[in-house]
């Protein structure tokens, strides 16, 4: 069930570039938009998921909270980069 919601949320988060850049995201995607998407999606784990697991706000209760924060940031920036790469590929191949 957790993975189903994880992917559904990922699909919803894929709409964020449209909110930031509008329909131009599909025609002239900006790298900065992808970075912003990655950073904006960090609110979900920092404010909802990690506290729900008992890790505290932004993993503050973990022994090495900065490690958890950096790893979360890396994965979410990768997500934003993945959206950027895909829209470029669709543009090239489409």
C-alpha positions as CSV (number, residue, x, y, z in Angstrom):
1,X,0.0,0.0,0.0
2,X,2.9,2.4,0.8
3,X,4.4,1.9,-2.6
4,X,1.1,2.5,-4.3
5,X,0.7,5.9,-2.5
6,X,4.4,6.7,-3.1
7,X,4.0,6.3,-6.9
8,X,0.6,8.2,-6.9
9,X,2.2,11.1,-5.0
10,X,5.1,11.0,-7.5
11,X,2.6,11.3,-10.3
12,X,0.9,14.3,-8.6
13,X,4.3,15.9,-7.9
14,X,5.0,15.7,-11.6
15,X,2.4,18.4,-12.0
16,X,4.6,20.9,-10.1
17,X,6.7,22.0,-13.1
18,X,3.4,22.9,-14.8
19,X,2.5,25.1,-11.8
20,X,6.0,26.7,-11.9
21,X,6.5,27.1,-15.6
22,X,3.1,26.5,-17.2
23,X,2.6,24.8,-20.5
24,X,6.1,26.1,-21.5
25,X,7.5,23.2,-19.4
26,X,6.7,20.9,-22.3
27,X,8.3,23.1,-25.0
28,X,11.2,24.8,-23.3
29,X,11.9,23.1,-20.0
30,X,14.2,24.9,-17.7
31,X,16.8,23.1,-15.6
32,X,16.1,25.5,-12.7
33,X,12.4,24.4,-12.7
34,X,13.6,20.8,-12.3
35,X,15.8,21.8,-9.3
36,X,12.9,23.7,-7.7
37,X,10.7,20.7,-8.1
38,X,13.2,18.6,-6.3
39,X,13.5,21.1,-3.5
40,X,9.8,21.7,-3.2
41,X,9.0,18.0,-2.9
42,X,11.3,17.9,0.2
43,X,8.5,19.4,2.2
44,X,6.6,16.1,2.1
45,X,9.2,13.9,3.8
46,X,10.5,16.6,6.1
47,X,7.1,17.7,7.4
48,X,4.9,14.7,7.0
49,X,6.7,11.4,6.5
50,X,9.6,11.6,8.8
51,X,7.6,12.9,11.8
52,X,5.0,10.1,11.1
53,X,7.8,7.6,11.4
54,X,8.9,9.1,14.7
55,X,12.1,10.6,13.2
56,X,11.0,14.1,14.1
57,X,10.6,17.2,11.9
58,X,13.2,16.9,9.1
59,X,14.7,13.8,10.8
60,X,15.7,15.9,13.8
61,X,15.5,12.9,16.2
62,X,17.8,10.7,14.2
63,X,21.4,10.2,15.4
64,X,22.7,11.9,12.2
65,X,19.9,14.2,11.0
66,X,22.0,15.9,8.4
67,X,22.8,12.6,6.7
68,X,19.1,11.9,6.4
69,X,18.4,15.4,5.1
70,X,21.2,15.2,2.5
71,X,20.1,11.8,1.3
72,X,16.5,13.0,1.0
73,X,17.7,16.1,-0.9
74,X,19.7,14.0,-3.3
75,X,16.8,11.6,-4.0
76,X,14.4,14.5,-4.5
77,X,16.8,16.4,-6.7
78,X,17.2,13.2,-8.8
79,X,13.4,13.1,-9.1
80,X,13.3,16.6,-10.5
81,X,16.2,15.9,-12.8
82,X,14.4,12.8,-14.0
83,X,11.4,14.9,-14.9
84,X,13.6,17.2,-16.8
85,X,15.4,14.5,-18.7
86,X,12.1,12.8,-19.6
87,X,10.5,16.0,-20.9
88,X,13.7,16.6,-23.0
89,X,13.5,13.1,-24.4
90,X,9.8,13.3,-25.2
91,X,10.5,16.6,-27.0
92,X,13.4,15.1,-29.0
93,X,11.6,11.8,-29.8
94,X,8.1,13.2,-30.2
